[in-house]
Amino acid sequence: MIKKLTGFLEYGTFAEIALAIFSAVFIAIVIRTLFTKSNVTRKQASIVLGESVEEDCHE
């Protein structure tokens, strides 16, 4: 089945599909990062510095 698929499509097509998937995931991560509240980010950043972890950082 893989040989039929790779024989049907050219390598350039696979590169374009990979670029589209990468771009979509990258944009999704950027959007998620931009919409994260600053207090949640501060709580997550302080986990490494503090000894107690607050459970409710997913507000």
Secondary structure by P-SEA (a helix, b strand, c coil): caaaaaaaccaaaaaaaaaaaaaaaaaaaaaaaaaccaaaaaaaaaccccccccccccc
